[in-house]
Amino acid sequence: MKKTFFALALLSAFASSASAQSNVTIYGIVDTGIAIEHGGSAGSVTKVTSGMASGSRLGFKGTEDLGGGLSAFFLLESGINVDTGSSGQGGLMFGRQAYVGIKGDFGTLTAGRQYTPEYLTLAFVDPFVTGFAGDAANIMPNSGTGSSRMDNTLKYVTPSFEGLTGELAYGFGETAGDNSASRQLGAAIAYTSGPFAIRLGYHNRNNDTATLKNTDDGKTTLLAATYDFGVVKAHLAYGTNKGLNSSPLRNTANPFGSLIAPTASTDSTDLLLGVTVPLGNNKILASYIHKDDKTVKNQDASQLAIAYVYALSKRTDLYASYAKIDNKNSAGYTVGSAIEAGSGDSALQVGIRHSF
């Protein structure tokens, strides 16, 4: 932990000295509050926790003009657990994002630890932007290897062609003797025209390892759209998930104490309906999500969620959110938040979020 903060301090100093040659910005989010979780076999729990609406973070980003329409840029983003002061993402120094790239008339090309195109599709359509108690990732897959991110990734994003864009990402498996083992592939295409936006995301995860071969790939496809009517913004998404790890459970510790621990579905579809209701600088968020498990276990699940966000300023808001999941046939879906899996089938969260 001391090494992590020492490195962050050095980066801060470097950012100050580098600003004379390029544009370097230090930014972040500090988010914390109280969560009350019900329904788990271990009993209810009340806790102070971090990153419920948005994962708390400290980031560094910068660009340099290379001339001829080219620019170089980087981003290093560290997750922080505000309730304990520890590093997020399992202690990784820059576990949220870490990449460098080139941008020009051809689009952008980046290399490093990055979000998957399918996860960005989910975040685009989710009224809660994969945060709060209503996080769509409580039930719907956010791809990646146990998270929304891919390591060792090359990503290309096209320029906009009259509102149409595309992206392609390849995550190297880096398995000796087998280049396809553990590799990941993601893609998305998006179109925006005025108040209407639509996006199609895809993720393919190879589940082979150095010793385990010929396993099924996990394939996730998500079609998502929004329409802003002014007085309300509508959200709609439909997804299909097939194969091992196509829709992993967030909490794998048998949270409801079933005699047979629940396992993730290998064949399912997801439906999301949501709204964002602006009230001046404040807003109400709500969604309904249903997972239809098509395996013989028929472990369907539905989630209802609502949140109110009260803006104290452009950078600081207070929030309250609540979500409830109805699990069928011993399904194991839990109500979490932006960075936590949760321990039960319902949760109430109240907190404060400040960005800088």
C-alpha positions as CSV (number, residue, x, y, z in Angstrom):
1,M,0.0,0.0,0.0
2,K,2.9,2.4,0.8
3,K,4.4,1.7,-2.5
4,T,1.1,2.4,-4.3
5,F,0.7,5.8,-2.7
6,F,4.4,6.6,-3.3
7,A,4.0,5.9,-7.0
8,L,0.9,8.0,-7.1
9,A,2.7,10.9,-5.5
10,L,5.5,10.6,-8.1
11,L,3.0,10.6,-10.9
12,S,1.4,13.7,-9.5
13,A,4.8,15.4,-9.5
14,F,5.5,14.2,-13.0
15,A,2.1,15.5,-14.2
16,S,3.0,18.9,-12.9
17,S,6.3,19.0,-14.7
18,A,5.0,17.5,-17.9
19,S,2.2,20.0,-18.3
20,A,4.6,22.4,-20.0
21,Q,5.0,19.9,-22.8
22,S,1.6,18.2,-23.0
23,N,-1.9,18.4,-21.5
24,V,-1.9,16.3,-18.3
25,T,-4.9,16.2,-16.0
26,I,-5.4,14.7,-12.6
27,Y,-9.0,13.7,-11.9
28,G,-11.1,11.4,-9.7
29,I,-14.3,10.4,-7.9
30,V,-14.8,10.0,-4.2
31,D,-18.0,8.0,-3.5
32,T,-19.0,6.5,-0.2
33,G,-22.1,5.9,1.9
34,I,-24.1,3.4,3.9
35,A,-25.5,0.1,2.4
36,I,-28.2,-2.0,4.1
37,E,-28.3,-5.5,2.5
38,H,-31.1,-8.1,3.2
39,G,-31.8,-11.7,2.2
40,G,-28.5,-13.4,2.5
41,S,-28.1,-16.7,4.5
42,A,-25.7,-15.0,6.9
43,G,-28.2,-12.4,7.8
44,S,-28.7,-8.7,7.1
45,V,-25.7,-6.4,7.1
46,T,-25.3,-2.6,7.4
47,K,-22.0,-1.2,6.3
48,V,-20.1,1.9,5.3
49,T,-18.8,1.2,1.8
50,S,-17.1,2.8,-1.1
51,G,-18.1,3.3,-4.7
52,M,-21.7,2.5,-4.7
53,A,-22.9,4.9,-7.4
54,S,-19.5,5.2,-9.1
55,G,-16.3,3.4,-8.3
56,S,-14.0,5.8,-6.3
57,R,-10.8,6.5,-8.3
58,L,-7.7,8.6,-8.9
59,G,-6.7,9.1,-12.5
60,F,-4.0,10.7,-14.7
61,K,-4.6,11.4,-18.3
62,G,-2.8,13.4,-20.9
63,T,-2.3,14.2,-24.6
64,E,0.5,15.4,-26.8
65,D,0.1,17.0,-30.2
66,L,2.4,15.2,-32.6
67,G,1.6,17.3,-35.6
68,G,0.0,16.4,-38.9
69,G,-3.3,15.7,-37.2
70,L,-1.8,13.0,-34.9
71,S,-1.8,13.0,-31.1
72,A,-0.6,10.6,-28.5
73,F,-2.5,10.1,-25.3
74,F,-2.5,8.0,-22.1
75,L,-4.7,7.1,-19.1
76,L,-3.8,5.6,-15.8
77,E,-6.7,5.1,-13.4
78,S,-6.5,3.6,-9.9
79,G,-9.4,2.3,-7.9
80,I,-9.6,3.3,-4.3
81,N,-11.8,1.9,-1.5
82,V,-12.6,5.0,0.5
83,D,-14.1,3.2,3.5
84,T,-10.7,1.5,4.2
85,G,-8.2,3.5,2.1
86,S,-7.1,0.3,0.3
87,S,-6.6,-0.1,-3.4
88,G,-9.4,-1.5,-5.5
89,Q,-9.5,-4.2,-8.1
90,G,-7.7,-6.7,-5.9
91,G,-4.9,-4.3,-5.1
92,L,-3.8,-3.5,-8.6
93,M,-2.1,-0.1,-8.8
94,F,-4.0,1.0,-11.9
95,G,-6.7,-1.7,-11.9
96,R,-9.5,0.4,-13.4
97,Q,-7.7,1.4,-16.6
98,A,-4.2,1.7,-18.0
99,Y,-3.5,2.3,-21.6
100,V,-1.6,4.4,-24.1
101,G,-2.6,5.3,-27.7
102,I,-2.5,7.2,-30.9
103,K,-5.3,9.3,-32.4
104,G,-5.7,10.7,-35.9
105,D,-8.1,11.0,-38.8
106,F,-8.1,7.2,-39.0
107,G,-9.6,6.9,-35.5
108,T,-7.9,5.8,-32.2
109,L,-5.7,2.8,-31.4
110,T,-4.9,2.0,-27.8
111,A,-3.0,-0.8,-25.9
112,G,-3.4,-1.8,-22.3
113,R,-6.1,-2.7,-19.7
114,Q,-9.4,-1.4,-21.1
115,Y,-13.1,-1.7,-20.9
116,T,-14.7,-4.3,-23.3
117,P,-17.0,-3.0,-26.0
118,E,-19.9,-5.1,-24.7
119,Y,-19.5,-3.6,-21.2
120,L,-19.6,-0.1,-22.7
121,T,-22.8,-1.1,-24.4
122,L,-24.3,-2.2,-21.1
123,A,-23.1,1.0,-19.3
124,F,-24.6,3.1,-22.2
125,V,-28.1,1.6,-21.8
126,D,-28.3,1.1,-18.1
127,P,-30.1,4.1,-16.4
128,F,-27.8,3.5,-13.4
129,V,-24.7,3.4,-15.6
130,T,-23.7,0.1,-13.9
131,G,-23.8,1.7,-10.5
132,F,-26.1,2.1,-7.5
133,A,-28.2,-0.7,-6.1
134,G,-29.8,-1.0,-9.6
135,D,-26.6,-1.9,-11.4
136,A,-27.6,-3.9,-14.5
137,A,-24.5,-6.1,-13.9
138,N,-26.3,-7.6,-10.9
139,I,-28.1,-9.8,-13.4
140,M,-26.7,-9.0,-16.9
141,P,-23.1,-9.9,-17.9
142,N,-20.5,-7.2,-18.1
143,S,-18.0,-9.5,-20.0
144,G,-14.3,-9.4,-19.5
145,T,-12.5,-11.9,-17.3
146,G,-14.6,-11.7,-14.1
147,S,-15.0,-7.9,-14.7
148,S,-15.8,-5.3,-17.3
149,R,-12.2,-5.1,-18.5
150,M,-9.7,-7.0,-20.6
151,D,-5.9,-7.1,-19.9
152,N,-3.3,-7.2,-22.7
153,T,-5.7,-5.5,-25.1
154,L,-5.4,-3.7,-28.4
155,K,-8.5,-1.6,-29.3
156,Y,-9.4,0.3,-32.4
157,V,-12.2,2.9,-32.5
158,T,-13.3,4.4,-35.8
159,P,-13.9,8.1,-36.3
160,S,-17.6,9.1,-36.5
161,F,-19.2,8.8,-39.9
162,E,-22.3,11.0,-39.6
163,G,-23.1,9.5,-36.2
164,L,-21.9,5.9,-37.0
165,T,-18.9,4.5,-35.1
166,G,-17.4,1.1,-34.5
167,E,-14.8,-0.5,-32.3
168,L,-12.8,-3.7,-32.2
169,A,-10.8,-5.1,-29.2
170,Y,-8.6,-8.1,-28.9
171,G,-7.2,-9.3,-25.6
172,F,-4.2,-11.6,-25.9
173,G,-4.4,-14.8,-23.9
174,E,-0.6,-15.0,-23.7
175,T,-0.6,-18.8,-23.3
176,A,2.6,-20.4,-24.4
177,G,2.0,-22.8,-27.3
178,D,-1.6,-21.8,-27.8
179,N,-2.4,-18.3,-29.0
180,S,-6.1,-18.8,-28.9
181,A,-6.3,-20.0,-25.3
182,S,-7.7,-17.4,-22.9
183,R,-8.0,-14.8,-25.6
184,Q,-10.9,-12.4,-25.7
185,L,-12.5,-10.6,-28.6
186,G,-14.9,-7.7,-28.4
187,A,-16.7,-5.5,-30.9
188,A,-19.4,-2.8,-31.1
189,I,-21.2,-0.6,-33.6
190,A,-23.1,2.5,-32.6
191,Y,-25.3,5.1,-34.2
192,T,-26.5,8.4,-32.8
193,S,-29.0,10.8,-34.4
194,G,-30.4,13.6,-32.2
195,P,-32.3,12.1,-29.3
196,F,-32.0,8.6,-30.6
197,A,-29.0,6.3,-29.9
198,I,-28.5,2.6,-30.6
199,R,-25.5,0.3,-29.9
200,L,-24.8,-3.4,-30.6
201,G,-22.0,-5.0,-28.5
202,Y,-20.4,-8.4,-28.7
203,H,-17.9,-10.3,-26.6
204,N,-16.3,-13.7,-27.1
205,R,-14.2,-15.3,-24.4
206,N,-12.0,-18.4,-25.0
207,N,-12.1,-20.5,-21.9
208,D,-9.2,-22.8,-22.7
209,T,-6.1,-22.7,-20.5
210,A,-2.6,-24.2,-20.8
211,T,-3.9,-27.5,-19.5
212,L,-7.7,-27.4,-20.1
213,K,-8.6,-27.5,-23.8
214,N,-11.7,-27.7,-26.0
215,T,-14.0,-25.8,-23.7
216,D,-16.9,-23.8,-25.1
217,D,-16.4,-20.2,-25.8
218,G,-18.6,-17.7,-23.8
219,K,-20.5,-15.5,-26.3
220,T,-22.5,-12.4,-25.2
221,T,-24.4,-10.2,-27.6
222,L,-26.3,-7.0,-26.4
223,L,-28.5,-4.7,-28.5
224,A,-29.3,-1.5,-26.7
225,A,-31.1,1.8,-27.5
226,T,-32.1,5.0,-25.8
227,Y,-34.5,7.8,-26.8
228,D,-34.5,11.2,-25.0
229,F,-38.0,12.7,-25.1
230,G,-36.8,15.6,-22.9
231,V,-39.2,15.0,-20.0
232,V,-38.0,11.4,-19.8
233,K,-35.3,9.3,-21.4
234,A,-36.3,5.7,-22.3
235,H,-33.8,2.8,-22.1
236,L,-34.3,-0.6,-23.8
237,A,-31.9,-3.6,-24.2
238,Y,-32.0,-7.3,-25.2
239,G,-29.1,-9.6,-24.8
240,T,-28.2,-13.3,-25.5
241,N,-25.6,-15.3,-23.6
242,K,-24.4,-18.7,-24.6
243,G,-21.5,-20.9,-23.4
244,L,-19.3,-21.1,-20.3
245,N,-18.7,-17.7,-18.6
246,S,-21.1,-16.0,-20.9
247,S,-23.1,-14.7,-17.9
248,P,-21.1,-15.2,-14.7
249,L,-22.6,-14.7,-11.2
250,R,-21.2,-11.7,-9.3
251,N,-21.3,-13.5,-6.0
252,T,-20.1,-17.1,-6.3
253,A,-20.1,-17.9,-2.5
254,N,-23.6,-19.4,-2.4
255,P,-25.1,-16.3,-0.7
256,F,-28.5,-17.8,0.0
257,G,-27.2,-21.0,1.5
258,S,-28.8,-23.4,-1.1
259,L,-28.2,-27.1,-0.6
260,I,-26.7,-27.1,-4.1
261,A,-24.7,-23.9,-4.8
262,P,-26.1,-22.0,-7.8
263,T,-24.1,-22.0,-11.0
264,A,-24.0,-19.4,-13.7
265,S,-26.3,-19.9,-16.7
266,T,-24.7,-21.1,-19.9
267,D,-27.8,-20.2,-22.0
268,S,-29.9,-17.2,-21.2
269,T,-31.5,-14.0,-22.5
270,D,-31.8,-10.6,-20.8
271,L,-34.3,-7.8,-21.1
272,L,-33.9,-4.3,-19.7
273,L,-36.5,-1.6,-19.5
274,G,-35.5,1.7,-17.9
275,V,-36.2,5.4,-17.5
276,T,-34.3,8.5,-16.5
277,V,-36.5,11.4,-15.4
278,P,-34.7,14.7,-15.1
279,L,-35.9,17.1,-12.4
280,G,-33.9,20.2,-13.1
281,N,-30.4,19.3,-11.9
282,N,-31.7,16.3,-10.1
283,K,-33.0,13.0,-11.5
284,I,-35.0,9.8,-10.9
285,L,-33.6,6.5,-12.3
286,A,-35.6,3.3,-12.5
287,S,-35.3,-0.1,-14.3
288,Y,-36.7,-3.5,-14.7
289,I,-34.5,-6.4,-15.7
290,H,-35.4,-10.0,-16.4
291,K,-33.1,-12.9,-17.0
292,D,-34.6,-15.9,-18.8
293,D,-32.4,-19.0,-18.0
294,K,-32.9,-21.5,-20.8
295,T,-31.0,-24.3,-19.2
296,V,-32.8,-27.2,-17.5
297,K,-32.4,-25.5,-14.1
298,N,-34.7,-22.6,-15.2
299,Q,-33.0,-20.2,-12.8
300,D,-34.7,-17.0,-13.9
301,A,-34.3,-13.8,-12.1
302,S,-35.9,-10.3,-12.1
303,Q,-34.7,-7.0,-10.7
304,L,-36.7,-3.9,-9.9
305,A,-34.6,-0.8,-9.0
306,I,-35.1,2.9,-8.3
307,A,-32.8,5.8,-7.3
308,Y,-33.0,9.5,-6.6
309,V,-29.9,11.7,-7.3
310,Y,-29.9,15.2,-5.7
311,A,-27.3,17.6,-7.1
312,L,-25.7,19.9,-4.6
313,S,-23.4,21.3,-7.3
314,K,-22.0,20.3,-10.7
315,R,-19.5,18.1,-8.9
316,T,-21.3,16.8,-5.8
317,D,-24.5,14.9,-5.4
318,L,-26.4,13.0,-2.8
319,Y,-28.2,9.8,-3.7
320,A,-30.5,7.1,-2.4
321,S,-31.1,3.8,-4.3
322,Y,-33.0,0.6,-3.7
323,A,-33.2,-2.7,-5.6
324,K,-34.9,-6.0,-5.2
325,I,-34.2,-9.3,-7.0
326,D,-36.7,-12.1,-7.3
327,N,-34.7,-15.4,-7.8
328,K,-36.4,-18.5,-9.2
329,N,-35.4,-22.1,-8.5
330,S,-32.5,-21.2,-6.2
331,A,-30.9,-18.8,-8.6
332,G,-28.0,-16.9,-7.0
333,Y,-28.2,-13.3,-8.2
334,T,-27.5,-10.6,-5.6
335,V,-27.9,-6.8,-5.3
336,G,-24.5,-5.1,-5.5
337,S,-23.3,-1.7,-6.6
338,A,-20.7,-0.2,-8.9
339,I,-17.8,-2.2,-7.3
340,E,-19.4,-4.8,-5.0
341,A,-21.3,-8.0,-5.7
342,G,-23.6,-7.7,-2.7
343,S,-24.7,-10.4,-0.2
344,G,-28.5,-10.5,-0.4
345,D,-31.5,-10.1,-2.7
346,S,-32.3,-6.5,-1.7
347,A,-30.3,-3.4,-0.7
348,L,-30.9,0.2,0.3
349,Q,-28.0,2.6,-0.4
350,V,-27.5,6.2,0.6
351,G,-24.3,8.1,-0.1
352,I,-22.4,11.1,-1.4
353,R,-20.4,11.4,-4.6
354,H,-17.8,14.1,-5.4
355,S,-15.9,14.4,-8.7
356,F,-12.8,16.5,-9.3
